[in-house]
Amino acid sequence: MEELKTIKQVVKNTMSNDVRCRNSDKWLILETLRAMGFNIYIDYKQLKNMPSFESITRARRHVQNSEGLFLPTRETDNTRKTMTKEFKEVFA
């Protein structure tokens, strides 16, 4: 749960310091990861043509939940359920 609180604070700081992060989830993700100490290089010209991470994860959820294909391991499924509960507690 502390990790989610940390992420929330980093996102708030990132959005307060960079207007691009308020307007683009791609920028927000990239700059949040950088603020958390990750070295990520993405050609900014290509950034606008990349699919959003949200679109990718929504597609994965659809394939797994609606089509019942390529299901996660039980351990991953339990971790996701736990994270969902924690997310609701932190962001409710």
VMD Tcl script that builds the backbone (N, CA, C; Angstrom):
set m [mol new atoms 276]
animate dup $m
set s [atomselect $m all]
$s set {name element resname resid chain x y z} {
  {N N MET 1 A 0.816 -1.189 0.000}
  {CA C MET 1 A 0.000 0.000 0.000}
  {C C MET 1 A 0.862 1.256 0.000}
  {N N GLU 2 A 2.002 1.195 0.675}
  {CA C GLU 2 A 2.906 2.350 0.698}
  {C C GLU 2 A 3.395 2.693 -0.705}
  {N N GLU 3 A 3.606 1.657 -1.524}
  {CA C GLU 3 A 4.057 1.895 -2.898}
  {C C GLU 3 A 3.026 2.728 -3.657}
  {N N LEU 4 A 1.742 2.417 -3.474}
  {CA C LEU 4 A 0.696 3.184 -4.155}
  {C C LEU 4 A 0.665 4.631 -3.674}
  {N N LYS 5 A 0.866 4.829 -2.390}
  {CA C LYS 5 A 0.892 6.194 -1.856}
  {C C LYS 5 A 2.078 6.966 -2.430}
  {N N THR 6 A 3.220 6.288 -2.548}
  {CA C THR 6 A 4.402 6.922 -3.135}
  {C C THR 6 A 4.133 7.285 -4.594}
  {N N ILE 7 A 3.567 6.360 -5.343}
  {CA C ILE 7 A 3.262 6.612 -6.754}
  {C C ILE 7 A 2.310 7.799 -6.872}
  {N N LYS 8 A 1.290 7.827 -6.033}
  {CA C LYS 8 A 0.322 8.923 -6.076}
  {C C LYS 8 A 1.023 10.259 -5.857}
  {N N GLN 9 A 1.933 10.327 -4.888}
  {CA C GLN 9 A 2.647 11.579 -4.612}
  {C C GLN 9 A 3.554 11.964 -5.770}
  {N N VAL 10 A 4.248 10.990 -6.350}
  {CA C VAL 10 A 5.127 11.281 -7.486}
  {C C VAL 10 A 4.302 11.786 -8.663}
  {N N VAL 11 A 3.149 11.179 -8.911}
  {CA C VAL 11 A 2.270 11.628 -10.009}
  {C C VAL 11 A 1.823 13.066 -9.761}
  {N N LYS 12 A 1.422 13.376 -8.537}
  {CA C LYS 12 A 0.996 14.742 -8.220}
  {C C LYS 12 A 2.134 15.732 -8.458}
  {N N ASN 13 A 3.325 15.382 -7.996}
  {CA C ASN 13 A 4.480 16.268 -8.189}
  {C C ASN 13 A 4.794 16.443 -9.667}
  {N N THR 14 A 4.743 15.349 -10.396}
  {CA C THR 14 A 5.052 15.390 -11.825}
  {C C THR 14 A 4.059 16.278 -12.568}
  {N N MET 15 A 2.786 16.124 -12.262}
  {CA C MET 15 A 1.771 16.944 -12.939}
  {C C MET 15 A 1.880 18.411 -12.545}
  {N N SER 16 A 2.296 18.676 -11.308}
  {CA C SER 16 A 2.405 20.077 -10.897}
  {C C SER 16 A 3.588 20.765 -11.565}
  {N N ASN 17 A 4.614 19.990 -11.943}
  {CA C ASN 17 A 5.820 20.567 -12.524}
  {C C ASN 17 A 5.858 20.578 -14.049}
  {N N ASP 18 A 4.996 19.825 -14.702}
  {CA C ASP 18 A 5.080 19.699 -16.163}
  {C C ASP 18 A 3.680 19.623 -16.762}
  {N N VAL 19 A 3.268 20.672 -17.436}
  {CA C VAL 19 A 1.921 20.732 -17.997}
  {C C VAL 19 A 1.696 19.630 -19.034}
  {N N ARG 20 A 2.752 19.186 -19.698}
  {CA C ARG 20 A 2.603 18.103 -20.684}
  {C C ARG 20 A 2.052 16.846 -20.011}
  {N N CYS 21 A 2.408 16.649 -18.750}
  {CA C CYS 21 A 1.963 15.469 -18.013}
  {C C CYS 21 A 0.490 15.556 -17.628}
  {N N ARG 22 A -0.052 16.744 -17.634}
  {CA C ARG 22 A -1.482 16.920 -17.365}
  {C C ARG 22 A -2.305 16.620 -18.608}
  {N N ASN 23 A -1.674 16.751 -19.753}
  {CA C ASN 23 A -2.386 16.606 -21.020}
  {C C ASN 23 A -2.156 15.274 -21.707}
  {N N SER 24 A -1.168 14.517 -21.276}
  {CA C SER 24 A -0.819 13.275 -21.970}
  {C C SER 24 A -0.428 12.201 -20.964}
  {N N ASP 25 A -1.175 11.103 -20.957}
  {CA C ASP 25 A -0.821 9.996 -20.076}
  {C C ASP 25 A 0.537 9.408 -20.447}
  {N N LYS 26 A 0.875 9.433 -21.727}
  {CA C LYS 26 A 2.177 8.916 -22.149}
  {C C LYS 26 A 3.305 9.716 -21.501}
  {N N TRP 27 A 3.185 11.043 -21.544}
  {CA C TRP 27 A 4.182 11.897 -20.899}
  {C C TRP 27 A 4.190 11.653 -19.400}
  {N N LEU 28 A 3.001 11.552 -18.811}
  {CA C LEU 28 A 2.887 11.346 -17.370}
  {C C LEU 28 A 3.592 10.053 -16.954}
  {N N ILE 29 A 3.362 8.985 -17.687}
  {CA C ILE 29 A 3.996 7.711 -17.364}
  {C C ILE 29 A 5.506 7.825 -17.494}
  {N N LEU 30 A 5.958 8.373 -18.590}
  {CA C LEU 30 A 7.387 8.500 -18.834}
  {C C LEU 30 A 8.068 9.339 -17.748}
  {N N GLU 31 A 7.514 10.490 -17.452}
  {CA C GLU 31 A 8.126 11.386 -16.476}
  {C C GLU 31 A 8.000 10.854 -15.046}
  {N N THR 32 A 6.926 10.136 -14.735}
  {CA C THR 32 A 6.781 9.523 -13.418}
  {C C THR 32 A 7.855 8.471 -13.215}
  {N N LEU 33 A 8.055 7.628 -14.223}
  {CA C LEU 33 A 9.101 6.605 -14.120}
  {C C LEU 33 A 10.473 7.238 -13.966}
  {N N ARG 34 A 10.716 8.305 -14.696}
  {CA C ARG 34 A 12.001 9.006 -14.561}
  {C C ARG 34 A 12.162 9.580 -13.155}
  {N N ALA 35 A 11.097 10.177 -12.630}
  {CA C ALA 35 A 11.155 10.759 -11.290}
  {C C ALA 35 A 11.395 9.684 -10.228}
  {N N MET 36 A 11.011 8.462 -10.533}
  {CA C MET 36 A 11.210 7.356 -9.605}
  {C C MET 36 A 12.575 6.697 -9.797}
  {N N GLY 37 A 13.396 7.268 -10.688}
  {CA C GLY 37 A 14.760 6.807 -10.831}
  {C C GLY 37 A 15.026 5.820 -11.955}
  {N N PHE 38 A 14.048 5.589 -12.805}
  {CA C PHE 38 A 14.246 4.663 -13.918}
  {C C PHE 38 A 14.854 5.397 -15.106}
  {N N ASN 39 A 15.845 4.788 -15.734}
  {CA C ASN 39 A 16.448 5.337 -16.942}
  {C C ASN 39 A 15.709 4.794 -18.146}
  {N N ILE 40 A 14.916 5.637 -18.752}
  {CA C ILE 40 A 14.120 5.219 -19.896}
  {C C ILE 40 A 14.384 6.186 -21.034}
  {N N TYR 41 A 14.667 5.628 -22.189}
  {CA C TYR 41 A 14.837 6.469 -23.364}
  {C C TYR 41 A 13.776 6.092 -24.382}
  {N N ILE 42 A 13.002 7.069 -24.773}
  {CA C ILE 42 A 12.022 6.915 -25.844}
  {C C ILE 42 A 12.157 8.146 -26.728}
  {N N ASP 43 A 12.293 7.912 -27.992}
  {CA C ASP 43 A 12.362 9.008 -28.954}
  {C C ASP 43 A 11.045 9.789 -28.870}
  {N N TYR 44 A 11.142 11.053 -28.499}
  {CA C TYR 44 A 9.935 11.852 -28.310}
  {C C TYR 44 A 9.073 11.928 -29.564}
  {N N LYS 45 A 9.683 11.850 -30.733}
  {CA C LYS 45 A 8.910 11.876 -31.977}
  {C C LYS 45 A 8.065 10.610 -32.102}
  {N N GLN 46 A 8.583 9.509 -31.566}
  {CA C GLN 46 A 7.838 8.252 -31.628}
  {C C GLN 46 A 6.811 8.142 -30.509}
  {N N LEU 47 A 7.005 8.887 -29.444}
  {CA C LEU 47 A 6.118 8.798 -28.287}
  {C C LEU 47 A 4.661 9.023 -28.664}
  {N N LYS 48 A 4.407 10.027 -29.503}
  {CA C LYS 48 A 3.010 10.324 -29.839}
  {C C LYS 48 A 2.377 9.240 -30.700}
  {N N ASN 49 A 3.178 8.407 -31.352}
  {CA C ASN 49 A 2.635 7.330 -32.181}
  {C C ASN 49 A 2.497 6.000 -31.437}
  {N N MET 50 A 3.065 5.940 -30.234}
  {CA C MET 50 A 2.980 4.713 -29.439}
  {C C MET 50 A 1.566 4.540 -28.904}
  {N N PRO 51 A 1.109 3.284 -28.780}
  {CA C PRO 51 A -0.177 3.084 -28.103}
  {C C PRO 51 A -0.006 3.399 -26.620}
  {N N SER 52 A -1.075 3.802 -25.985}
  {CA C SER 52 A -0.982 4.082 -24.553}
  {C C SER 52 A -0.882 2.767 -23.789}
  {N N PHE 53 A -0.234 2.829 -22.624}
  {CA C PHE 53 A -0.144 1.643 -21.782}
  {C C PHE 53 A -1.546 1.173 -21.386}
  {N N GLU 54 A -2.436 2.117 -21.160}
  {CA C GLU 54 A -3.812 1.787 -20.791}
  {C C GLU 54 A -4.494 0.979 -21.889}
  {N N SER 55 A -4.293 1.348 -23.143}
  {CA C SER 55 A -4.891 0.586 -24.247}
  {C C SER 55 A -4.349 -0.838 -24.288}
  {N N ILE 56 A -3.063 -0.973 -24.033}
  {CA C ILE 56 A -2.451 -2.300 -24.041}
  {C C ILE 56 A -3.010 -3.150 -22.900}
  {N N THR 57 A -3.083 -2.583 -21.692}
  {CA C THR 57 A -3.579 -3.377 -20.569}
  {C C THR 57 A -5.080 -3.638 -20.680}
  {N N ARG 58 A -5.834 -2.717 -21.258}
  {CA C ARG 58 A -7.260 -2.979 -21.505}
  {C C ARG 58 A -7.441 -4.137 -22.480}
  {N N ALA 59 A -6.604 -4.155 -23.511}
  {CA C ALA 59 A -6.672 -5.257 -24.479}
  {C C ALA 59 A -6.344 -6.579 -23.794}
  {N N ARG 60 A -5.326 -6.575 -22.914}
  {CA C ARG 60 A -4.993 -7.794 -22.175}
  {C C ARG 60 A -6.150 -8.251 -21.299}
  {N N ARG 61 A -6.765 -7.309 -20.586}
  {CA C ARG 61 A -7.900 -7.667 -19.730}
  {C C ARG 61 A -9.040 -8.242 -20.554}
  {N N HIS 62 A -9.292 -7.663 -21.714}
  {CA C HIS 62 A -10.366 -8.165 -22.572}
  {C C HIS 62 A -10.074 -9.595 -23.023}
  {N N VAL 63 A -8.857 -9.837 -23.466}
  {CA C VAL 63 A -8.474 -11.179 -23.926}
  {C C VAL 63 A -8.625 -12.176 -22.780}
  {N N GLN 64 A -8.172 -11.808 -21.594}
  {CA C GLN 64 A -8.216 -12.733 -20.467}
  {C C GLN 64 A -9.615 -12.873 -19.869}
  {N N ASN 65 A -10.297 -11.757 -19.651}
  {CA C ASN 65 A -11.579 -11.798 -18.952}
  {C C ASN 65 A -12.755 -12.125 -19.854}
  {N N SER 66 A -12.809 -11.542 -21.029}
  {CA C SER 66 A -13.957 -11.747 -21.915}
  {C C SER 66 A -13.800 -12.974 -22.804}
  {N N GLU 67 A -12.570 -13.212 -23.260}
  {CA C GLU 67 A -12.341 -14.324 -24.163}
  {C C GLU 67 A -11.821 -15.563 -23.436}
  {N N GLY 68 A -11.390 -15.385 -22.195}
  {CA C GLY 68 A -10.904 -16.509 -21.402}
  {C C GLY 68 A -9.611 -17.124 -21.909}
  {N N LEU 69 A -8.834 -16.357 -22.649}
  {CA C LEU 69 A -7.591 -16.858 -23.230}
  {C C LEU 69 A -6.379 -16.360 -22.448}
  {N N PHE 70 A -5.320 -17.141 -22.481}
  {CA C PHE 70 A -4.014 -16.740 -21.946}
  {C C PHE 70 A -4.118 -16.199 -20.523}
  {N N LEU 71 A -4.766 -16.965 -19.672}
  {CA C LEU 71 A -5.003 -16.536 -18.301}
  {C C LEU 71 A -3.701 -16.478 -17.505}
  {N N PRO 72 A -3.655 -15.574 -16.510}
  {CA C PRO 72 A -2.447 -15.458 -15.694}
  {C C PRO 72 A -2.346 -16.653 -14.742}
  {N N THR 73 A -1.165 -16.794 -14.163}
  {CA C THR 73 A -1.004 -17.825 -13.143}
  {C C THR 73 A -1.866 -17.457 -11.934}
  {N N ARG 74 A -2.135 -18.430 -11.101}
  {CA C ARG 74 A -2.941 -18.198 -9.897}
  {C C ARG 74 A -2.267 -17.151 -9.002}
  {N N GLU 75 A -0.945 -17.222 -8.911}
  {CA C GLU 75 A -0.196 -16.260 -8.093}
  {C C GLU 75 A -0.394 -14.831 -8.605}
  {N N THR 76 A -0.280 -14.642 -9.920}
  {CA C THR 76 A -0.478 -13.318 -10.507}
  {C C THR 76 A -1.909 -12.850 -10.317}
  {N N ASP 77 A -2.862 -13.747 -10.486}
  {CA C ASP 77 A -4.268 -13.392 -10.308}
  {C C ASP 77 A -4.520 -12.936 -8.872}
  {N N ASN 78 A -3.963 -13.656 -7.900}
  {CA C ASN 78 A -4.130 -13.266 -6.494}
  {C C ASN 78 A -3.463 -11.925 -6.208}
  {N N THR 79 A -2.289 -11.699 -6.787}
  {CA C THR 79 A -1.590 -10.421 -6.610}
  {C C THR 79 A -2.423 -9.279 -7.172}
  {N N ARG 80 A -3.008 -9.484 -8.351}
  {CA C ARG 80 A -3.848 -8.434 -8.958}
  {C C ARG 80 A -5.059 -8.132 -8.089}
  {N N LYS 81 A -5.669 -9.157 -7.522}
  {CA C LYS 81 A -6.837 -8.947 -6.649}
  {C C LYS 81 A -6.440 -8.160 -5.403}
  {N N THR 82 A -5.287 -8.489 -4.833}
  {CA C THR 82 A -4.795 -7.764 -3.664}
  {C C THR 82 A -4.510 -6.311 -4.016}
  {N N MET 83 A -3.853 -6.092 -5.152}
  {CA C MET 83 A -3.539 -4.725 -5.579}
  {C C MET 83 A -4.812 -3.922 -5.845}
  {N N THR 84 A -5.844 -4.564 -6.374}
  {CA C THR 84 A -7.110 -3.882 -6.621}
  {C C THR 84 A -7.710 -3.396 -5.301}
  {N N LYS 85 A -7.681 -4.250 -4.270}
  {CA C LYS 85 A -8.200 -3.850 -2.966}
  {C C LYS 85 A -7.398 -2.686 -2.394}
  {N N GLU 86 A -6.078 -2.783 -2.481}
  {CA C GLU 86 A -5.222 -1.716 -1.954}
  {C C GLU 86 A -5.423 -0.420 -2.728}
  {N N PHE 87 A -5.567 -0.537 -4.035}
  {CA C PHE 87 A -5.780 0.647 -4.872}
  {C C PHE 87 A -7.069 1.354 -4.443}
  {N N LYS 88 A -8.115 0.582 -4.214}
  {CA C LYS 88 A -9.395 1.185 -3.795}
  {C C LYS 88 A -9.265 1.865 -2.443}
  {N N GLU 89 A -8.455 1.301 -1.537}
  {CA C GLU 89 A -8.263 1.915 -0.232}
  {C C GLU 89 A -7.505 3.231 -0.326}
  {N N VAL 90 A -6.475 3.268 -1.159}
  {CA C VAL 90 A -5.637 4.463 -1.262}
  {C C VAL 90 A -6.337 5.564 -2.054}
  {N N PHE 91 A -7.045 5.207 -3.113}
  {CA C PHE 91 A -7.595 6.207 -4.020}
  {C C PHE 91 A -9.099 6.414 -3.866}
  {N N ALA 92 A -9.695 5.823 -2.862}
  {CA C ALA 92 A -11.152 5.982 -2.656}
  {C C ALA 92 A -11.474 7.323 -2.058}
}
mol reanalyze $m
mol bondsrecalc $m
mol representation Tube
mol addrep $m
